[in-house]
């Protein structure tokens, strides 16, 4: 096994982007999977009601990629959508979540298993340390309470941390694992407080698996995701956590070229006018008059 790499997974920002696309496609669209990863996302992780209830997400939809790129730059992201053709629009959804610990932690230095020293935080207030019984996870889990933003209607935000030697490679399996941990957390009185490394992360996860996810608009025209990119930033220190996540997608109309209706045999042509009981002209036109006129 190679060296494990830092990786991140978010699902709600993508959900908000798909929902924001309904501004153009029409309400209540049903998205269709083009691969197994899309199928797993749509079945298990696409939760529209929950996504719309997150007040820290802002979305923008436009037929102009530069409008969306300017929005990304304004919010501190450097991912950029490629130019759209006339059949493509785009959506950008951004999560900007600032979390404060109940009480400011203490700056410390952490000597890690790799024998190197790292800037760290010791946090005591609002911290419970526990375990997950029967889950095959040997390490303790820290559960950290956070302040609720003034005026926020969102539910209480809790941060969990635990060491992990062999996390699942699949991002959705990683979400399933930590969800089970948080749901089965049991307090352990062996520890008091937690020390953890400070974090300064800025990554661009590969979300090419989203390409060709499709839907139809309210008029029945088919559309598919033609561009998909994501950028995630995480800062973690003695004050709290600042999470920023941007999802940008391009959605292209993919209606198949329609064949022209060819009149290839003798045909009727007539001309009507409002107020008249009968056509101004009616004709049955055979090939003997199928020729280019000199002029109109």
N, C-alpha and C positions, 0 to 999 in steps of 0.2 A: 504494500500500500504506500502511495506517495505521501508527501507532506500535505496535511489538510489545509485547505485555503479558507480564508474568511469569505463568508457568503451571507446574503440577506434575502429575506422573502417578505413581501407585502402583498396583500390581496385587495384591501378596501380601496386603495387609490385607483387600481384598475377598474373595480366595480363602478366607481364614480365616473370614470372616463366613459365606460360603456353606456351608463345612464345619461350622461351629458350629450352623447351622440343622438339621443332621442329628440333633442331640440330640432334636429334636421330630419331624422328618419321617421319621427312620429312616436307617440307614447306606446309603451308595452311591447317593445321589440323582443323577439325570441332569437337568441344567438345559437348558431349551429357549430359544432366542433368539427375541425378538419384533422385532428390528431388526438392521441390518447391524453396528452397533457391538457389540452383545451377541454376535453371531455371531463377530466377530473376536476378542473377548475369550475366549469359550469355546473356540475352536479353537486359539488361539495362546498365550494368557497364563494360562489357568486350569490351574495345575499343583499339584494337591493335595499330593503327596508333598513337594515343595519348600516349600510354604507351611507345612505342619505341622512342618517341620524348623527353623523360625525361632524360637529360644527367646525372642526379645524381643516376641513377640505374645501378648496376653492377650485372651480372648474371654468374653463373657457372653451368655446367652440367657434370655429371660423373656417371660411373657404380660403383664407389667405394664410399661408404658413408663416409669413413674417410677423403677423399679428400674434400668433402663438409663440414664436421664437422670442419676440420681445417680452412677452409675459414670462417665459422661462428665465430669461436673463434678469428681468426685474426682481424675480424671486430668488436669484442666486444660483441658478442651474446653468450648465453649459451644453447640455444636450440640445440638438437643434433638428427640426424636421426638414426634410428635403422639399424643394418646391412642389406644389400641387399642380396637376392638370385640371381641366375644367370639370372632370368627373370625380374629383376628390376633395374632401374636407378633412379637417383635423380636430382633435380634442386634446387638451392638456388638463390634467387634474393634479393638484398639489396638496399634499398633507404637510402642515407646519404645526408641530406639536411641541410645546415647551412645558416641561414638567419640573417642578421644584420639590426637593426633599422636604419633609416636615421640618427638619432642623438641619442647618448647614453642616456638612461633614468636615472631617479633618484631613488635610493633605498629608500623605505618607509616601514612603518608598516601599515597593513590593519586590522582594527577591523571588523570582519565579523559578519553575522547574528547569528552565534552560540556563540557570545560573546568572541571569542578567537582572539588573535593577530597572524598575519601571515606575513612573509617577502613578500614585494610587490614592484612594480615598478610604478612610475608615468612617463607617456610618453606624450609629447606634440607635438613634430615635426612629421609631416607626418600623424597626426591623424585626422580623421573626425568622428563625431558621428551623427548617423541618426536613422531612424526607418523604419519599413516595414508596410506600410498602408494596412489595410484590411486582414492581415495575422493572426489576433488574438494573436499577440505577443506584450505584454505590455511593454517590456523593451527596452531601447535604444541599438543600435548596434555600436560598435567601428570598424572603418575601418582604418587599419594601413598600410601605404606604407613602403616598405623595399628597401634596396640597391640591385641593380642588380650585381651579381658576375662578375668580370672582365672576358671578353672573352666569357661569356655565351651566347648561342643562344636561351636559353629558354625565355619565355615571362615574363612579370613583375609579381612578387610575392606579393600578398596582404594578410594580416592576418586580420581575423574578430574575434570579441569576443562579446558575449552577455549573460547575465544571462538566465537561463531556469529552470523552476520548474518541468516540466513534459515532459522530452524528450521522443520520441518514443523508445520503447524497441527494435524494429527491427533495426539493423544497417543500412540497406539500406534505410529504412524510415527516419532515422536520416540524411543520406546524402541528400535525396530528400528535407528535410526541410531546411537545411542550404544552399543548392543550391538556393532554392527559396528566402531565405533571402538575399543572396548576389546579386541575379539578380534584386531584387525589392528594394534595398537600396535607401532611400531618405534622403538627408542631413537635419539635425535638428540643428539650431544655438543655442540651449539651453545650450550646453556643450562645454568645451574647454579642450582637452586632456582626458586621461583615466588612471585610476589606476587599476592594476590587480595583483593577487597573482603570485609569482614565482612558477614554477612547476619543479618537479623532478620525472618523471614517468618512470616506467619500468614494463610492463605488457605482459602477454602471452595470447592473445585472443584465445578463443575456436574456432577453424576452422575445427572441425570434420565434419561439414556440407559438406566439400569438398570431403570427401571420396566417392569413387565409381563414381565420374565424369569420363566419358570415352571418348575415341576417337579411331580412327584406324590409323595405320601408312600408309605410301605410298604403302606398299605391301598388305594392307587389314587386317593385324593382329590387333585384338582388344587389347587396353590397358586401364587401369584405375588407378586413384589416390589411392594409398594404404597407404600412410602416408601424413599427413599435419600438419604443425605447424607454428606458427607465434610469433614473439617477437617485441614489439614496445617500443621505448624509446623517451621521449620528455623532453627537458630541456628548460626552459623559464626564462629569467632574464632581467636585464637592458641593456644587449648587444644585445640580439636578441633571436632567436629560433634555436635549434638544434634538428632535427627530424631524427631518425634512425628506419628503419623498415625492418625486415627480414622475408621472406616467404620461407619455405623449404618444398618440396614435394617429395614423392617417387612415381614412375610410374611403374606399374607392367603389364607385358604381361599376358592377361587372355584368350588366345586362348583355346577353349574347347579341351579336349583330343580327338584325332581323332581315329576312329576305324581302326584297320588294315584291309587291303585288304586280305581276306582269299580265297585262291584257294582250294575249297572244292569239286572239281569234276575233271575229266580227263582234262589235260591241255597240251598246246604246250610249248616247250622250244627250243630255237635255239640260236646259237652262231655265231656271225659275226666277220669279221676282215676287216679293211680298206685295199683296194686294191684287195679284192676278190669279184667276181661277185655273189657268192652264200654263204650261211652260211657254216661254218665248221661243224656244226651239227644241225640237226632238229629232234625233237622227239615229239611224242604224247604219253603222259605218263599217264597210267591208274593205278588204285589202286593196281594192282598186283605187281607193282615195288615200291610202296611207303613203304620203309623200311629203317632203319638206316644202313648205310654202315659200314663196319668194320673200315675203315680209308680212308682218301684221299691220 
